[in-house]
């Protein structure tokens, strides 16, 4: 099933919805999140956008008590690490 998730990203020609992807693959949304996290850890997918701000990436967001003020803006984007094409989720 892990490879099917990665293949879905490779085949996609545009944005994907996590809900649509989980339905299409016949897996629970929470399980899909875990599988995406697996591929992120393996370096095959990259995540950017909401919830992924690095404290050292923009000059020290850790100095703000509430965290990065830009971190929650915009959608979470998951991209194939081996290509430039974004697959937004």
C-alpha positions in Angstrom: 0.0 0.0 0.0 2.9 2.4 0.7 4.0 2.1 -2.9 0.5 2.8 -4.2 0.5 6.1 -2.2 3.8 7.1 -3.8 2.6 6.0 -7.3 -0.5 8.2 -6.9 1.8 11.2 -6.4 3.9 10.2 -9.4 0.8 9.8 -11.7 -1.0 12.9 -10.6 -1.1 15.7 -13.1 -2.4 18.3 -10.7 -3.5 18.9 -7.1 -4.8 16.0 -5.1 -7.1 16.0 -2.1 -6.2 13.8 0.9 -9.9 12.8 1.1 -10.1 11.9 -2.6 -6.8 10.0 -2.4 -7.8 8.0 0.7 -11.2 7.1 -0.9 -9.5 6.2 -4.2 -7.0 3.9 -2.5 -9.6 2.5 0.0 -7.6 3.5 3.1 -8.4 5.5 6.2 -7.4 9.2 6.1 -5.3 8.7 9.3 -3.5 5.8 7.7 -2.8 7.9 4.6 -1.3 10.6 6.7 1.0 8.1 8.3 2.0 6.7 4.9 2.8 10.2 3.6 4.9 10.8 6.8 6.8 7.6 6.0 7.7 8.8 2.5 8.7 12.2 3.9 11.1 10.5 6.3 12.5 8.4 3.5 13.1 11.6 1.4 10.7 10.7 -1.4 8.1 13.4 -0.5 8.5 16.9 0.8 6.0 18.8 2.9 5.7 22.6 3.1 3.1 25.1 4.1 0.9 25.0 7.2 2.6 23.4 10.2 6.0 23.0 8.6 7.8 26.2 9.4 11.4 25.8 10.5 12.5 28.0 13.4 15.8 28.6 11.7 14.4 28.9 8.2 13.0 32.5 8.4 15.2 34.1 11.0 14.1 32.7 14.3 10.4 32.2 14.8 11.1 30.5 18.0 11.5 34.0 19.5 7.7 34.4 19.2 5.7 33.0 22.0 3.0 31.6 19.7 5.4 30.3 17.1 5.8 31.4 13.6 3.1 33.9 12.6 3.2 32.7 9.0 3.2 29.0 9.7 -0.6 28.5 9.7 -1.2 30.4 6.5 -1.8 28.6 3.2 -2.4 24.9 2.5 -0.1 22.1 3.4 1.7 21.1 0.2 3.2 17.7 -0.4 5.6 17.5 -3.3 7.6 14.7 -4.9 11.2 15.1 -3.8 12.5 13.9 -7.1 10.5 16.3 -9.3 9.5 19.9 -9.4 5.8 19.3 -9.8 3.8 20.1 -6.7 0.9 18.0 -5.7 -1.1 20.1 -3.2 -3.1 18.3 -0.5 
